[in-house]
Amino acid sequence: MARSDSETPPWEGRPHASAGKVLRRLAPWLIGLALAAAVGLGLKPKPVEVETATVARAPLTVRVSEEGKTRIRNRYVVAAPVNGRMRRVPLKAGDPVTAGETPLTSIEPVVAPLLDPRAKVLAEAIVASREANASRAAEALAAAKSAQAMADADLKRIRSISGGAVSEADRDRAEMEASIKAADVRGAEFAVKVAGHELAQARAALERPTVATEGNVIDVVAPVSGRLLQVMQESETVVAAGTPIAEIGDPADLEIEAEILSRDAVTMKPGDPVSVEQWGGPLPLNARVRRIEPAAFTKISALGVEEQRVYVLCDLVDPPAEARALGDRFRVEVRIAIWHRDDVLVIPAGALFREGSAWKTFVLRDGKARAVEVEAGRTDGRHTELISGLQAGDEVLLHPPDTVKDGSPVKKRGT
């Protein structure tokens, strides 16, 4: 027969609790410890992945980059030498021309304008008046000839009388009268010619010729050899003296024109090397600054800001065969070297940032980012001259995010 608990002897202890009961009792504590550990790990800052670069000594060239355009060095604008009707230009832009040989166009006199009814009546009245003057001049000539004939006859009779019947005074008077009548005849003849010319002039004003004579046409030929760059006036029209007709130049004689900010232009000088990029070829072209114009001009930028710019002219140096495809007013990008050193301490420009008026950078030391103040010099946009603050071999952070502070744990990206 089984014994009850009350019948258990005192020397026999109670049985030990089972393992399941112990685990149930410890489970809340274990879960609490796990949650505390998870919270601690979550609150612990994680290293920020960053890109780094090394401070090193290298050559540095500072360049000014700006858009430019090619242009033909010497351009010749052919203009109309006289007023007249210009014939059509048969040439097109790009056609070759030879100095003194290639005809561009011809200019002939302008056809007389049409007469309105009032002007026509006035011109006809002038013609009639001039015809009457011509008739009057002819009658005056006939009268003068008659008077001359009478004077010549009197002089002949006086000369035929011998002895002293005619005084010397009468003889001289007769000779003078004959001379006067002869002069009157010559004057009447000139008056007839004048009346005839005036009549022809009046009739010319009334008439309207439509075809110019070949001897009255002026041929316009090319003044220099090269190619036709532009035809300003191609169709036949009436032009005034000085009207531009065509532009001629040599496409092989190119220069580059760049509009540089005046504050950058003062750092340049003739002979500075230039790299010509974005011109359409695989490699940059070499050029040199030839001239920096002394006068600036105002230009409005795309943001509406007034800028003072200066024309800087550059010459190509030994251009390759591919550069022959460049023409007049082609867009290029020029990079003008204004400063160069063969051995300077440089830092990537992306590693620097401003804090107030000072330049700073983050240096990777023992897995943490340390902010260091540096003194920066010239820059080419990608690398900056480092005057003081770091040494060659120091590892700096490139483009650090805003979450990186002094002392923040960081690690290299990819490690």
Backbone torsions as a table, in degrees:
resi	resn	phi	psi	omega
1	MET	NA	136.4	-176.2
2	ALA	-74.4	151.9	179.9
3	ARG	-99.9	145.9	177.0
4	SER	-82.5	170.4	-178.4
5	ASP	-62.9	-33.3	-179.2
6	SER	-67.3	-20.6	180.0
7	GLU	-92.2	3.0	-179.8
8	THR	-72.9	135.5	-177.9
9	PRO	-68.8	148.6	-178.2
10	PRO	-63.6	-26.3	-179.0
11	TRP	-76.3	-8.3	176.0
12	GLU	-96.4	113.6	-178.2
13	GLY	-71.4	171.9	178.1
14	ARG	-72.4	151.0	178.0
15	PRO	-70.1	143.6	-179.2
16	HIS	-65.5	148.9	178.7
17	ALA	-67.4	149.8	-179.4
18	SER	-73.7	160.3	-179.7
19	ALA	-63.3	-33.0	179.4
20	GLY	-63.2	-39.8	178.8
21	LYS	-64.8	-37.8	179.5
22	VAL	-64.6	-43.3	-179.8
23	LEU	-64.2	-38.6	178.8
24	ARG	-64.3	-34.8	178.1
25	ARG	-72.0	-34.9	-177.9
26	LEU	-85.8	-15.7	-175.8
27	ALA	-57.7	-46.5	179.0
28	PRO	-58.8	-39.5	179.4
29	TRP	-67.6	-41.0	179.1
30	LEU	-64.0	-40.7	178.6
31	ILE	-65.1	-40.5	178.5
32	GLY	-62.7	-43.5	177.9
33	LEU	-62.7	-38.9	179.1
34	ALA	-64.8	-42.3	178.4
35	LEU	-64.4	-39.5	178.5
36	ALA	-64.2	-40.1	178.2
37	ALA	-65.4	-40.1	179.4
38	ALA	-64.8	-41.0	178.3
39	VAL	-64.5	-40.1	178.7
40	GLY	-63.4	-43.6	177.9
41	LEU	-65.4	-36.2	179.3
42	GLY	-67.4	-35.0	-180.0
43	LEU	-79.4	-17.0	179.4
44	LYS	-71.0	126.8	-179.0
45	PRO	-62.8	135.8	178.2
46	LYS	-91.7	147.5	176.7
47	PRO	-63.6	137.5	179.6
48	VAL	-87.9	131.6	177.7
49	GLU	-75.8	129.3	-177.9
50	VAL	-137.7	161.7	171.3
51	GLU	-99.9	143.9	-177.3
52	THR	-125.9	161.2	175.1
53	ALA	-144.0	163.4	-175.1
54	THR	-110.2	134.6	174.1
55	VAL	-72.5	129.7	-175.9
56	ALA	-147.0	167.6	175.9
57	ARG	-95.3	132.9	-176.5
58	ALA	-161.0	163.6	174.1
59	PRO	-70.0	147.4	-178.7
60	LEU	-136.9	129.1	176.7
61	THR	-123.4	124.5	178.5
62	VAL	-94.9	126.5	-177.0
63	ARG	-125.5	151.4	173.1
64	VAL	-105.1	119.8	-177.9
65	SER	-102.6	136.2	179.8
66	GLU	-159.5	153.3	174.7
67	GLU	-74.1	145.7	177.5
68	GLY	-141.3	-176.8	177.6
69	LYS	-148.7	149.1	177.0
70	THR	-79.7	154.4	174.1
71	ARG	-155.2	150.3	178.0
72	ILE	-73.4	133.5	-172.7
73	ARG	-62.3	-49.9	-178.0
74	ASN	-116.2	120.4	-179.2
75	ARG	-118.2	142.8	-178.9
76	TYR	-126.5	120.6	177.7
77	VAL	-98.8	120.1	178.3
78	VAL	-89.9	124.1	-178.1
79	ALA	-118.4	161.3	179.5
80	ALA	-68.3	126.3	-178.7
81	PRO	-75.7	-25.4	-176.8
82	VAL	-141.0	167.7	171.4
83	ASN	-74.3	144.1	177.6
84	GLY	164.2	-173.3	178.7
85	ARG	-96.5	113.9	-178.0
86	MET	-85.5	133.3	176.4
87	ARG	-80.2	162.9	-175.5
88	ARG	-63.7	139.7	177.0
89	VAL	-81.4	120.5	-176.2
90	PRO	-81.2	-13.4	-174.7
91	LEU	-89.5	159.9	177.6
92	LYS	-120.2	162.4	178.1
93	ALA	-60.4	131.2	-177.3
94	GLY	103.0	-15.2	179.5
95	ASP	-71.1	140.3	177.3
96	PRO	-75.5	148.3	178.3
97	VAL	-133.3	153.4	179.5
98	THR	-119.4	136.8	-176.3
99	ALA	-61.9	128.2	176.1
100	GLY	75.3	0.4	-176.1
101	GLU	-122.2	-44.0	-174.4
102	THR	-77.2	116.2	177.5
103	PRO	-77.0	134.5	176.8
104	LEU	-95.1	-45.5	-179.6
105	THR	-167.3	178.8	175.4
106	SER	-132.6	149.6	-179.8
107	ILE	-124.1	125.5	179.0
108	GLU	-118.6	161.9	-177.4
109	PRO	-60.3	150.1	178.1
110	VAL	-74.4	137.0	177.3
111	VAL	-65.2	142.1	-179.1
112	ALA	-57.7	141.9	-178.2
113	PRO	-70.1	158.2	178.2
114	LEU	-69.3	144.9	178.9
115	LEU	-95.0	130.7	173.8
116	ASP	-76.2	165.9	-176.9
117	PRO	-54.0	-41.3	-179.5
118	ARG	-66.3	-44.8	179.7
119	ALA	-64.8	-33.8	179.3
120	LYS	-67.9	-43.4	177.6
121	VAL	-62.0	-40.6	179.1
122	LEU	-64.1	-41.5	179.0
123	ALA	-65.9	-39.2	178.2
124	GLU	-66.0	-35.6	177.9
125	ALA	-67.1	-37.8	178.1
126	ILE	-65.4	-39.0	178.6
127	VAL	-63.4	-44.0	179.3
128	ALA	-63.0	-39.8	178.4
129	SER	-63.8	-42.0	179.5
130	ARG	-68.3	-33.2	175.9
131	GLU	-65.1	-41.0	177.3
132	ALA	-63.2	-40.3	177.6
133	ASN	-63.5	-37.3	178.3
134	ALA	-66.3	-39.1	177.8
135	SER	-66.0	-41.6	178.5
136	ARG	-64.0	-38.8	178.4
137	ALA	-65.7	-36.2	178.7
138	ALA	-66.8	-41.4	178.4
139	GLU	-65.6	-39.4	178.5
140	ALA	-63.8	-35.7	177.5
141	LEU	-67.1	-40.7	178.7
142	ALA	-63.2	-40.7	178.7
143	ALA	-65.8	-39.8	179.7
144	ALA	-65.6	-36.9	178.3
145	LYS	-66.6	-38.5	177.8
146	SER	-64.2	-43.4	178.3
147	ALA	-63.9	-36.4	178.5
148	GLN	-66.7	-39.4	178.9
149	ALA	-63.5	-40.5	178.1
150	MET	-64.6	-41.8	179.6
151	ALA	-66.1	-39.1	179.0
152	ASP	-65.4	-37.6	179.1
153	ALA	-66.7	-42.5	177.9
154	ASP	-61.6	-43.5	-179.2
155	LEU	-64.2	-37.1	179.6
156	LYS	-66.6	-39.1	178.7
157	ARG	-66.2	-40.6	-179.4
158	ILE	-65.1	-39.6	-179.8
159	ARG	-69.2	-24.8	-179.1
160	SER	-78.5	-17.2	179.8
161	ILE	-80.7	124.7	-178.3
162	SER	-100.1	170.6	178.9
163	GLY	80.5	-155.9	-177.2
164	GLY	-105.7	24.0	-178.5
165	ALA	-68.9	-30.7	-179.6
166	VAL	-113.4	128.3	-179.1
167	SER	-74.7	164.7	178.7
168	GLU	-64.8	-34.9	-179.7
169	ALA	-65.0	-41.7	178.5
170	ASP	-65.1	-39.3	179.4
171	ARG	-64.9	-43.2	179.4
172	ASP	-64.8	-38.0	179.7
173	ARG	-64.5	-38.4	179.7
174	ALA	-67.5	-40.0	178.6
175	GLU	-65.7	-39.6	178.4
176	MET	-64.0	-41.3	-179.7
177	GLU	-63.1	-38.4	178.6
178	ALA	-66.8	-38.8	178.7
179	SER	-65.9	-40.8	179.9
180	ILE	-63.5	-43.4	-179.5
181	LYS	-64.7	-36.2	177.7
182	ALA	-65.2	-39.6	176.9
183	ALA	-65.9	-37.3	177.1
184	ASP	-61.4	-37.8	179.0
185	VAL	-65.1	-45.0	179.4
186	ARG	-63.9	-39.8	176.2
187	GLY	-63.0	-38.9	177.7
188	ALA	-66.1	-36.1	177.5
189	GLU	-64.3	-42.4	176.8
190	PHE	-63.8	-37.8	178.3
191	ALA	-63.3	-37.1	177.0
192	VAL	-64.4	-40.6	179.3
193	LYS	-65.8	-41.7	179.1
194	VAL	-62.7	-42.9	179.4
195	ALA	-63.6	-36.9	178.3
196	GLY	-66.2	-41.6	178.3
197	HIS	-66.1	-41.0	178.0
198	GLU	-63.3	-37.4	177.6
199	LEU	-66.3	-40.6	177.8
200	ALA	-64.1	-38.7	178.3
201	GLN	-63.3	-42.5	179.4
202	ALA	-66.1	-40.1	178.2
203	ARG	-67.1	-35.0	178.4
204	ALA	-64.9	-37.4	177.8
205	ALA	-66.5	-28.1	179.9
206	LEU	-81.8	-30.1	-179.4
207	GLU	-82.3	165.2	180.0
208	ARG	-140.4	87.3	178.0
209	PRO	-67.5	145.9	-176.0
210	THR	-112.4	-15.2	-176.5
211	VAL	-121.0	128.6	177.8
212	ALA	-83.2	147.2	177.6
213	THR	-74.7	150.4	-177.0
214	GLU	-63.8	-32.0	-179.8
215	GLY	-73.5	-7.1	-177.7
216	ASN	-109.9	25.0	179.7
217	VAL	-111.5	135.3	179.6
218	ILE	-105.3	124.5	177.3
219	ASP	-90.0	133.0	177.2
220	VAL	-104.6	117.1	-177.8
221	VAL	-113.9	165.1	-178.9
222	ALA	-67.9	128.9	-179.8
223	PRO	-78.6	-24.1	-178.8
224	VAL	-136.6	164.6	175.9
225	SER	-89.2	148.5	-179.1
226	GLY	156.8	-141.6	177.9
227	ARG	-130.3	152.9	178.9
228	LEU	-76.9	114.7	-178.9
229	LEU	-82.8	-40.0	-174.4
230	GLN	-158.0	141.9	174.1
231	VAL	-110.6	106.6	-178.1
232	MET	-74.2	-38.0	-179.3
233	GLN	-130.3	104.2	-175.9
234	GLU	-96.1	-42.3	-174.7
235	SER	-80.8	159.7	178.1
236	GLU	-67.8	134.3	-178.2
237	THR	-163.7	169.7	175.0
238	VAL	-89.1	125.4	-176.3
239	VAL	-120.8	156.4	173.1
240	ALA	-99.0	158.2	178.7
241	ALA	-59.5	131.8	-178.4
242	GLY	95.7	-3.2	178.7
243	THR	-69.5	124.9	178.9
244	PRO	-63.6	134.0	-179.8
245	ILE	-109.4	-49.7	-177.4
246	ALA	-151.6	163.5	179.1
247	GLU	-125.0	132.2	-175.0
248	ILE	-123.8	143.8	176.2
249	GLY	-164.4	175.7	179.1
250	ASP	-107.7	109.5	-177.7
251	PRO	-63.1	-19.5	179.0
252	ALA	-76.8	-17.7	-178.1
253	ASP	-98.4	78.0	-174.9
254	LEU	-102.6	150.8	167.8
255	GLU	-135.0	166.6	-177.2
256	ILE	-116.0	131.1	179.9
257	GLU	-113.1	124.8	179.1
258	ALA	-125.5	140.8	178.0
259	GLU	-97.8	103.0	-174.1
260	ILE	-103.4	141.6	174.3
261	LEU	-58.4	141.5	-174.7
262	SER	-61.2	-33.6	-179.9
263	ARG	-69.3	-25.5	174.6
264	ASP	-85.7	-30.3	-178.0
265	ALA	-66.7	-29.7	-179.0
266	VAL	-68.9	-18.4	178.5
267	THR	-88.9	-3.2	-177.4
268	MET	-99.5	161.6	176.3
269	LYS	-149.7	155.0	177.3
270	PRO	-57.6	136.5	-178.9
271	GLY	101.3	-9.6	178.5
272	ASP	-63.4	138.1	179.7
273	PRO	-69.7	147.4	-177.9
274	VAL	-132.4	137.1	173.6
275	SER	-108.2	122.3	-178.0
276	VAL	-101.0	115.7	-176.6
277	GLU	-122.5	171.9	178.3
278	GLN	56.0	37.1	179.1
279	TRP	-99.5	-5.8	178.1
280	GLY	111.9	-9.0	179.7
281	GLY	-99.2	171.1	-177.1
282	PRO	-74.2	-29.7	-175.8
283	LEU	-122.4	151.4	176.6
284	PRO	-65.0	152.7	176.9
285	LEU	-97.2	145.8	177.6
286	ASN	-91.5	139.5	179.1
287	ALA	-149.6	172.2	177.2
288	ARG	-139.1	148.4	177.4
289	VAL	-69.8	125.6	177.9
290	ARG	-100.8	-40.9	-175.6
291	ARG	-149.4	139.9	172.4
292	ILE	-116.1	110.6	-174.9
293	GLU	-65.6	141.8	-172.8
294	PRO	-77.1	-17.0	-175.7
295	ALA	-108.4	133.1	177.0
296	ALA	-94.3	168.7	177.9
297	PHE	-139.6	158.6	-178.3
298	THR	-92.1	133.3	178.5
299	LYS	-135.0	138.2	178.9
300	ILE	-89.5	123.2	-179.2
301	SER	-75.5	175.8	179.5
302	ALA	-65.0	-22.2	178.3
303	LEU	-91.3	4.1	179.1
304	GLY	83.0	18.5	-179.0
305	VAL	-97.3	134.6	176.7
306	GLU	-75.8	129.2	-179.7
307	GLU	-127.2	143.1	174.3
308	GLN	-96.8	118.6	-177.3
309	ARG	-122.8	159.3	-176.0
310	VAL	-129.6	138.8	175.1
311	TYR	-76.9	125.5	174.8
312	VAL	-117.0	122.7	-176.8
313	LEU	-103.0	133.3	-176.7
314	CYS	-125.7	145.9	177.0
315	ASP	-108.9	137.1	175.9
316	LEU	-70.8	142.8	-180.0
317	VAL	-113.8	114.5	179.0
318	ASP	47.8	61.8	-179.5
319	PRO	-67.9	143.9	178.0
320	PRO	-72.8	175.3	-178.7
321	ALA	-64.7	-29.8	-179.9
322	GLU	-65.3	-24.7	-177.3
323	ALA	-72.7	-10.4	177.9
324	ARG	-66.3	-18.1	178.1
325	ALA	-72.9	-15.5	177.4
326	LEU	-67.0	139.5	178.4
327	GLY	-123.2	-165.4	-177.2
328	ASP	-76.5	132.5	177.3
329	ARG	64.5	36.0	173.4
330	PHE	-84.3	142.9	-179.0
331	ARG	-80.0	137.9	174.9
332	VAL	-141.6	173.7	173.8
333	GLU	-123.2	126.9	-178.1
334	VAL	-108.9	142.4	175.3
335	ARG	-127.0	106.4	-173.8
336	ILE	-97.5	124.4	179.5
337	ALA	-79.4	121.5	179.6
338	ILE	-112.6	-9.2	179.6
339	TRP	-159.4	142.4	-178.9
340	HIS	-152.6	138.1	171.4
341	ARG	-137.0	140.6	-177.8
342	ASP	-79.6	-26.1	-175.3
343	ASP	-144.5	100.7	176.8
344	VAL	-136.9	157.6	175.6
345	LEU	-81.4	120.5	-174.1
346	VAL	-121.6	151.6	176.7
347	ILE	-133.0	142.3	177.1
348	PRO	-58.6	136.6	-178.3
349	ALA	-62.4	-27.4	179.5
350	GLY	-71.9	-9.0	179.3
351	ALA	-91.3	-7.5	-177.2
352	LEU	-99.3	147.4	174.1
353	PHE	-147.7	156.8	-178.7
354	ARG	-92.2	139.2	171.1
355	GLU	-136.4	97.9	-171.3
356	GLY	72.6	-123.3	177.8
357	SER	-103.8	5.4	-175.8
358	ALA	-107.6	149.9	173.7
359	TRP	-91.8	136.0	178.4
360	LYS	-135.2	164.4	175.5
361	THR	-150.7	158.2	175.7
362	PHE	-98.1	129.6	177.9
363	VAL	-108.2	135.6	178.9
364	LEU	-83.7	113.3	179.7
365	ARG	-137.1	118.9	177.1
366	ASP	55.5	40.0	176.3
367	GLY	77.2	8.9	179.0
368	LYS	-128.5	152.3	179.0
369	ALA	-89.5	126.1	179.5
370	ARG	-117.0	123.3	179.2
371	ALA	-76.1	127.9	-178.9
372	VAL	-127.9	132.4	176.0
373	GLU	-84.2	131.6	-177.3
374	VAL	-127.4	164.9	174.7
375	GLU	-111.1	114.2	-176.2
376	ALA	-98.4	149.5	178.4
377	GLY	-113.2	-130.2	-178.2
378	ARG	-76.2	158.0	-178.9
379	THR	-142.6	150.2	175.1
380	ASP	-106.9	11.0	-178.6
381	GLY	97.0	-28.3	178.0
382	ARG	-110.2	-38.1	178.3
383	HIS	-127.5	149.8	-177.6
384	THR	-126.6	140.3	176.6
385	GLU	-69.0	131.4	-179.8
386	LEU	-107.3	114.8	-177.2
387	ILE	-86.8	-43.8	179.7
388	SER	-156.0	163.9	176.7
389	GLY	115.3	-34.0	180.0
390	LEU	-137.2	170.7	178.4
391	GLN	-125.2	163.6	178.2
392	ALA	-61.5	135.4	-179.1
393	GLY	101.3	-17.1	177.7
394	ASP	-65.2	142.2	-178.2
395	GLU	-102.0	123.9	-176.1
396	VAL	-117.4	159.9	-179.4
397	LEU	-89.2	134.8	178.2
398	LEU	-96.2	125.6	177.5
399	HIS	48.9	58.9	-179.3
400	PRO	-65.0	141.3	178.5
401	PRO	-71.2	169.0	-178.5
402	ASP	-67.6	-19.1	-179.3
403	THR	-75.2	-14.5	-179.2
404	VAL	-82.3	123.7	176.5
405	LYS	-122.6	176.4	177.5
406	ASP	-65.6	120.3	-178.2
407	GLY	93.7	-1.5	179.8
408	SER	-67.6	137.2	175.7
409	PRO	-71.2	133.7	-179.1
410	VAL	-135.8	162.5	173.0
411	LYS	-146.4	152.4	-179.0
412	LYS	-67.0	141.0	178.8
413	ARG	-66.6	132.9	179.6
414	GLY	94.3	-4.5	179.0
415	THR	-104.4	NA	NA
